[in-house]
Amino acid sequence: MSFHRNVAALRGRVPLAVAAAVALMLVFLPGADGAPAQPPQTVPKSVVRAADDALPTVTVVATGGTMAGRSDTPTSFQRYRAGTLLMEDMLAEVPNLDEVANVNSLQFGNKGSGGYTIAELYDLSLAVDNALKTSDGVVVTTGTDTMEEIGYFLDLTVQSPKPVVITGAMRPWTVIGSDAQANLFNAIVTAASGKTAWFGTVLMLNDEIHAVRDVTKTSSYRMDTFQTPEFGILGYVDDLKVRIMRMPARALRVFETRGRVVTTANALRNWRTPFDLTTIEKAELPRVEIFYNAQEAGGEAIDAWAAAGVEGIVTAGTGAGGISGAASQARNRAVQAGVMFASTTRTGSGSVYGGSGAVFPADSLNAPHARLLLMMALAFNDGVDEVRADFVEWASLQADITSALPSLQTS
């Protein structure tokens, strides 16, 4: 991690093409049914040619999941093989796409979301940024189990402000009443609309659009599983109408002048995270674990992770982030060993504040999201103070645009 601040000045100058070329030279992974590996797809395939040349281009980057699942029978809603169907074939079955966009597909992989490694998410992020060089928006299809984590990884690392929409399904493609076809269509509609540009990565399922930073999966089977506690949805899709009802703080940061004129360059400076993956190797992303607190929880797990070389630990505490006495003592020992901590709540909503030294407050981030942010802050910084600065800024993610608004003072 020692050289990251030294290369900060070079960020944005390292061509994405080189890294993306490596990222896309992946072996296409077999599906859950053990099908043989397919040749890797290195460039998007044109699947749907729009009736109107003026319509936008959307690339669908497919990773598998339930959406690409083949069910045992037309009514086996929970018995299916995830990551079986190819996106090119699925798109061919979706009607009226030519009224929405020119649609390309890139088969990044084909397996359940929980089967992807952090190193593969590194490659996925670069693939998305590379696709956005020639497309007006990108849709990423994944399994829903860890969709919020995959989406937040993209939110933290994709450098283009163009629309990125992540989607999937709670029912496989081949059962009656599947949500897969509608979710895929509406995600493409959302990306093609351009209305979520500058929003970072958003999640679109069940006709609803959520900020991926704030959304979480709340049910194992229900189709309305994704919810955004406290803040609510960003908007929704009705037929071909994309209705945006609020902006996330990520987009509002674009309007912060910070003493400068609002230009595209200054907007990008406010909007982009410092986590440009083209400036690091994937092996530099550190291991970060999550400790879930409970009544009289022991601290042995924390001790073991520290001994194993884990660089960061997120605590999912009770109430406003509290952990047991034994866990607190283990945390103190781990901090002395150089481990850094992020403090979250297990309640499902609310914020955590305070903390000092190597214990950082995660604000309203849940534990899985805080884990990814801590991973990035550790990878791109040296020392507690630098890690804390990046972590706290992007955990709180507040926006103040009052200086950009008309004054209401009367003369």
C-alpha positions in Angstrom: 0.0 0.0 0.0 2.9 2.3 0.4 3.0 3.9 -3.1 -0.6 4.9 -3.5 -0.3 8.5 -2.4 2.8 8.8 -4.6 0.8 7.8 -7.7 -2.2 10.0 -6.8 -1.1 12.6 -9.3 -1.1 10.0 -12.0 -4.7 9.0 -11.5 -6.7 9.5 -14.6 -3.6 9.4 -16.9 -3.2 5.6 -16.9 -5.2 4.4 -19.9 -8.1 2.2 -18.9 -7.7 0.3 -22.2 -4.7 -1.5 -21.1 -6.2 -2.6 -17.8 -9.5 -3.4 -19.3 -7.9 -5.5 -22.0 -6.4 -7.7 -19.3 -9.7 -7.6 -17.3 -11.7 -8.9 -20.3 -9.3 -11.8 -21.0 -11.2 -13.9 -18.5 -12.0 -17.6 -18.8 -15.8 -17.8 -19.1 -16.8 -19.6 -16.0 -19.1 -22.7 -16.1 -22.6 -22.5 -14.9 -23.9 -24.2 -11.8 -24.9 -27.2 -13.8 -21.2 -28.0 -14.6 -21.4 -27.0 -18.2 -18.0 -26.8 -19.9 -16.2 -23.5 -20.0 -16.9 -21.3 -23.0 -14.4 -19.2 -24.9 -14.0 -15.8 -23.3 -15.9 -12.9 -24.8 -13.6 -9.9 -25.2 -15.8 -7.3 -26.8 -19.6 -6.7 -26.6 -21.8 -8.3 -29.2 -24.4 -6.3 -30.9 -27.7 -8.0 -30.1 -30.5 -5.5 -30.9 -30.3 -2.8 -33.5 -32.6 0.1 -32.6 -35.2 1.1 -35.2 -34.0 4.7 -34.7 -30.3 5.3 -35.1 -30.6 8.3 -32.7 -31.5 6.0 -29.8 -28.7 5.4 -27.2 -26.5 2.4 -26.9 -26.7 0.2 -23.8 -24.3 -2.6 -23.0 -25.5 -5.4 -20.8 -22.7 -7.0 -18.8 -23.9 -10.4 -17.7 -22.5 -12.3 -14.7 -25.2 -14.9 -14.2 -27.4 -15.4 -11.2 -31.0 -16.3 -10.8 -32.0 -14.2 -13.8 -29.9 -16.5 -16.0 -31.2 -19.6 -14.2 -32.9 -22.6 -15.8 -35.7 -24.1 -13.6 -36.4 -27.8 -13.1 -40.0 -27.3 -14.2 -42.0 -24.3 -15.3 -43.3 -24.0 -11.7 -40.2 -24.8 -9.7 -39.6 -21.3 -8.4 -36.8 -22.3 -6.0 -35.4 -25.3 -7.8 -33.2 -24.1 -10.6 -29.6 -23.9 -11.8 -28.4 -20.3 -11.6 -26.0 -18.9 -14.2 -27.1 -21.3 -17.0 -28.5 -19.1 -19.8 -26.4 -16.8 -22.0 -27.4 -13.1 -22.1 -27.3 -13.0 -25.9 -30.0 -15.6 -26.0 -32.0 -14.0 -23.2 -32.0 -10.6 -24.9 -33.3 -12.3 -28.1 -36.4 -13.2 -26.2 -37.2 -9.7 -24.8 -39.6 -7.9 -27.1 -39.5 -4.2 -28.2 -35.9 -3.5 -27.2 -35.4 -1.9 -30.6 -37.8 0.9 -29.4 -35.5 1.6 -26.5 -31.8 1.4 -27.5 -29.1 -0.3 -29.5 -28.3 -3.2 -27.1 -24.9 -5.0 -26.9 -24.1 -7.8 -24.5 -20.9 -8.8 -22.8 -20.9 -12.2 -21.1 -18.4 -11.5 -18.2 -19.3 -14.7 -16.4 -22.1 -17.0 -15.5 -22.6 -18.1 -11.9 -24.2 -17.0 -8.6 -23.3 -13.6 -7.2 -21.8 -15.2 -4.0 -19.3 -17.1 -6.1 -17.4 -14.0 -7.3 -14.2 -13.0 -5.7 -13.0 -9.5 -5.0 -10.4 -10.0 -7.7 -13.2 -10.7 -10.2 -15.1 -7.6 -9.1 -11.9 -5.7 -9.8 -12.1 -7.0 -13.4 -15.8 -6.4 -13.6 -15.4 -2.7 -12.7 -12.7 -2.2 -15.4 -15.0 -4.0 -17.9 -17.9 -1.7 -17.0 -15.7 1.4 -17.4 -14.4 0.1 -20.7 -17.9 -0.5 -22.0 -18.9 3.1 -21.0 -16.3 4.4 -23.4 -18.5 3.5 -26.4 -21.9 3.1 -24.7 -24.3 5.6 -23.2 -25.1 3.4 -20.3 -24.4 -0.1 -18.9 -26.6 -2.7 -17.3 -25.0 -5.3 -15.0 -26.9 -8.4 -14.3 -26.1 -10.4 -11.2 -27.5 -12.8 -8.7 -29.4 -11.0 -5.9 -27.7 -12.6 -2.9 -24.7 -10.2 -3.0 -26.1 -7.8 -5.6 -25.9 -4.9 -3.1 -22.2 -5.6 -2.5 -21.3 -6.0 -6.2 -23.2 -2.8 -7.0 -21.5 -0.8 -4.2 -18.1 -2.1 -5.4 -18.9 -0.6 -8.8 -20.3 2.5 -7.2 -17.0 3.1 -5.4 -14.7 2.3 -8.4 -16.3 3.0 -11.8 -14.8 6.3 -13.0 -17.4 7.2 -15.6 -20.5 9.2 -14.5 -22.6 7.6 -17.2 -25.5 5.5 -16.0 -24.7 2.1 -14.5 -27.7 0.0 -13.5 -27.5 -3.3 -11.7 -30.4 -5.8 -11.9 -31.3 -9.4 -11.5 -34.3 -11.5 -10.6 -35.9 -13.4 -7.7 -37.3 -16.0 -10.0 -35.4 -17.8 -12.8 -36.0 -17.0 -16.5 -37.9 -20.2 -17.2 -40.7 -20.2 -14.6 -44.2 -18.9 -15.0 -44.5 -15.3 -13.6 -40.8 -14.7 -13.7 -39.6 -11.2 -12.9 -36.5 -11.7 -14.9 -37.7 -10.4 -18.3 -39.4 -7.3 -16.9 -36.4 -6.5 -14.7 -34.0 -6.8 -17.7 -36.2 -4.7 -19.9 -36.7 -2.0 -17.3 -33.0 -1.8 -16.4 -32.2 -1.2 -20.1 -35.0 1.5 -20.2 -33.4 3.1 -17.1 -29.9 3.1 -18.5 -31.1 4.3 -21.9 -33.0 7.2 -20.4 -29.8 8.8 -19.1 -31.7 10.0 -16.0 -29.4 8.3 -13.6 -26.2 9.8 -15.0 -24.1 11.2 -12.1 -26.0 9.0 -9.6 -23.3 6.4 -9.4 -24.5 2.8 -9.6 -28.2 2.3 -9.1 -30.2 -0.9 -8.5 -33.4 -1.5 -10.5 -35.7 -4.4 -9.5 -39.4 -4.7 -9.2 -39.9 -1.4 -11.1 -38.1 0.5 -8.4 -34.8 2.4 -8.7 -32.6 2.5 -5.6 -29.2 4.1 -4.7 -27.0 1.1 -4.4 -25.1 2.7 -1.5 -28.2 2.6 0.6 -30.2 -0.4 -0.6 -30.2 -3.9 1.0 -31.8 -7.2 0.4 -34.5 -7.9 3.1 -36.2 -11.1 2.1 -35.0 -14.5 0.8 -37.8 -15.1 -1.7 -40.1 -12.1 -2.1 -39.8 -10.0 -5.3 -39.9 -6.7 -3.4 -36.9 -7.8 -1.4 -34.7 -4.8 -2.1 -35.5 -1.8 0.2 -33.8 1.4 1.1 -34.3 2.0 4.9 -34.9 5.6 6.0 -34.2 7.2 2.6 -36.6 5.4 0.3 -36.4 4.8 -3.5 -35.0 7.2 -6.0 -37.8 6.6 -8.5 -39.5 4.0 -10.5 -40.2 2.7 -14.1 -43.7 2.8 -15.4 -43.9 1.4 -19.0 -41.3 3.4 -20.8 -41.4 6.3 -18.3 -38.5 6.6 -15.9 -39.6 8.8 -13.0 -36.9 10.2 -10.7 -38.3 11.6 -7.5 -35.1 12.4 -5.6 -31.4 12.7 -6.1 -28.8 10.8 -4.1 -26.1 12.7 -2.3 -23.6 11.4 -4.8 -25.3 13.4 -7.6 -25.8 16.4 -5.4 -22.1 16.7 -4.9 -21.8 17.7 -8.6 -23.4 21.0 -7.7 -21.0 21.8 -4.8 -19.0 24.7 -6.1 -16.4 24.6 -3.3 -15.3 28.0 -4.4 -15.0 27.0 -8.1 -17.2 27.6 -11.1 -19.4 24.6 -11.9 -17.8 23.0 -14.9 -17.7 19.4 -16.1 -14.1 19.1 -14.8 -15.0 20.5 -11.4 -18.2 18.3 -11.3 -16.1 15.2 -11.9 -13.6 16.3 -9.2 -16.4 16.5 -6.7 -18.2 13.3 -7.9 -15.3 10.8 -8.4 -14.1 8.7 -5.6 -10.3 8.4 -5.1 -10.6 4.7 -5.8 -9.3 4.4 -9.4 -8.5 0.7 -9.9 -6.2 1.5 -12.8 -3.6 2.8 -10.3 -3.4 -0.4 -8.2 -3.1 -4.2 -8.8 -6.0 -6.4 -7.7 -3.7 -8.2 -5.3 -3.4 -5.0 -3.3 -7.0 -5.1 -2.2 -6.7 -6.2 1.4 -8.8 -8.7 3.3 -11.5 -7.2 5.4 -13.9 -9.2 7.6 -17.2 -8.6 9.5 -17.8 -9.3 13.2 -21.5 -9.6 14.2 -22.0 -8.7 17.8 -24.4 -10.5 20.1 -25.1 -10.8 23.8 -21.8 -11.6 25.6 -20.1 -12.2 22.2 -16.6 -13.5 22.5 -13.6 -11.8 21.0 -11.8 -14.9 19.7 -12.8 -14.3 16.0 -11.3 -10.8 16.1 -8.1 -12.2 17.7 -7.9 -15.0 15.0 -8.4 -12.5 12.1 -5.7 -10.2 13.5 -3.3 -13.2 13.8 -4.2 -14.2 10.2 -3.1 -10.9 8.8 -6.6 -9.4 8.2 -6.1 -5.6 7.7 -9.6 -4.4 8.4 -12.6 -5.5 10.4 -16.1 -4.2 10.4 -18.2 -4.6 13.6 -22.0 -4.9 13.2 -22.9 -3.7 16.7 -26.0 -3.5 18.7 -27.9 -0.2 18.8 -25.6 2.6 17.7 -22.7 0.3 17.2 -22.0 -1.2 20.6 -20.0 -4.5 21.0 -19.4 -6.7 24.0 -16.7 -6.3 26.6 -14.7 -9.3 25.3 -15.1 -8.1 21.7 -14.0 -4.6 22.7 -10.9 -5.9 24.4 -10.1 -8.0 21.3 -10.5 -4.9 19.1 -8.1 -3.0 21.3 -5.5 -5.8 20.9 -6.1 -5.9 17.1 -5.7 -2.1 16.8 -2.3 -2.5 18.5 -1.4 -5.1 15.9 -2.2 -2.6 13.1 -5.8 -3.6 12.2 -8.3 -0.9 11.4 -12.0 -1.0 12.2 -15.3 0.4 10.9 -18.2 0.5 13.3 -21.8 -0.2 12.0 -25.1 -1.2 13.5 -26.9 -4.5 13.1 -30.3 -2.8 13.4 -30.9 -2.5 9.7 -31.0 1.3 9.6 -29.7 4.3 11.4 -26.2 5.8 11.7 -23.1 5.2 13.8 -21.0 8.2 14.8 -18.0 8.8 17.0 -15.0 6.5 17.2 -11.4 7.6 17.4 -8.0 6.4 16.2 -8.2 3.3 14.1 -12.0 2.9 14.8 -14.0 4.7 12.1 -17.7 5.5 12.2 -19.6 4.1 9.1 -22.5 6.6 9.4 -25.5 5.0 7.6 -23.6 2.3 5.7 -24.6 -1.3 6.6 -21.8 -3.8 7.4 -21.4 -5.3 3.9 -21.1 -1.9 2.4 -18.7 -0.6 5.1 -16.5 -3.6 4.4 -16.0 -2.6 0.8 -15.4 1.0 1.6 -12.9 0.1 4.3 -11.2 -2.2 1.8 -10.8 0.6 -0.7 -9.6 3.1 1.9 -7.0 0.7 3.1 -5.8 -0.1 -0.4 -5.4 3.5 -1.5 -3.9 5.0 1.7 -1.1 4.6 4.2 -1.6 5.3 7.9 -4.6 5.7 10.1 -5.2 9.4 9.4 -5.3 8.9 5.6 -7.5 5.9 5.8 -9.8 7.6 8.2 -10.1 10.7 6.0 -11.2 8.8 2.9 -13.4 6.3 4.8 -15.3 9.0 6.8 -15.8 11.2 3.7 -17.4 8.5 1.6 -19.2 6.9 4.5 -21.0 10.1 5.4 -21.4 11.2 1.7 -23.2 14.4 2.5 -23.7 17.3 0.0 -24.0 21.0 0.6 -25.3 22.9 -2.5 -26.5 26.0 -0.7 -23.8 28.1 -2.3 -24.9 27.1 -5.7 -28.5 28.1 -5.1 -30.0 31.6 -5.4 -29.8 33.7 -2.3 -33.1 34.4 -0.5 -31.7 37.4 1.3 -33.5 40.6 0.5 -31.6 43.8 0.0 
